């Protein structure tokens, strides 16, 4: 005897919809360029961003209010016609990264090494934890 359960079709449809929405971030990768890691320690905030193929002259870095702004232009390295598949994005970009604490604007270091931008933002003395002695 063959049994048919209408919920099998509903579950299959749900799986198809889930698969569709799980693939959307792969299609929209360019919106979050550059990809960053933000590390927070008691004394500093370190940000590492991937910039393959870019030079330091292609980037602008600013601290605005309590945010780090990374902007620049990723130039195309191919002709507009003749490609079979286009997954990499090019053009102007701007990424705003909220900072977890106030930083000392006079102690910011940035290095671009092998396509990885490393920015060290040292926290201001007011932002660092302070132990209070009990009398």
ABEGO torsion letter per residue (X at the ends): XBBBBAAAAAAAAAAAAAAAAAAAAAAAAAAAOBBBBBBBBAABBBBBBBBBGBBAAABBBBBBEABBBBBEBBBBABBABGBABBABBBEBBBBBBBBABBBBAABBBBBBBGGBBBBBBBBBAAABBBBBBBX
